[in-house]
Amino acid sequence: MQHMLKSKWVPYIAIILSVFVGVVTTVAKAEAAFVGSEESLSQLMRSQDAATVQRVLENKMVQQRLQALGYSPVEIQSRLDQLNDSERHALATQIDELVPAGDGVGLIIGVLLIILLVVVILAVADKKIVITD
């Protein structure tokens, strides 16, 4: 045990584990507010729905796809302005339910962290991986 604590890798492992615990235990921010009446709730929902739709329309891939289909930004905005509140809410709900594939950065970071952890464990245990033909 004493030999393991005197190893040059112990501080690095401690830092890596500290960062890992800090990242894993991060708690998302929660917000709450009082709602005065039904009217303010519908206004809040309307603004949230509009923000959701606008956020998706600002995505470059969505803009390129809509342009490829022949829609101009003016035409898209005019069609959105024609939607009533329930239709806009249905559209925003469908957008929220989509699971985007993303660009894979999270997956790459996760794989790299696992590889780094395996390398550190092997280095601490004085083990080597030898691949022969």
Sequence and secondary structure as in RCSB ss.txt:
>XXXX:A:sequence
MQHMLKSKWVPYIAIILSVFVGVVTTVAKAEAAFVGSEESLSQLMRSQDAATVQRVLENKMVQQRLQALGYSPVE
IQSRLDQLNDSERHALATQIDELVPAGDGVGLIIGVLLIILLVVVILAVADKKIVITD
>XXXX:A:secstr
 HHHHTSTTHHHHHHHHHHHHHHHT            HHHHHHHHHHHHHHHHHHHHTSHHHHHHHHHTT  HHH
HHHHHHH  HHHHHHHHHHHHH      SHHHHHHHHHHHHHHHHHHHHTT       
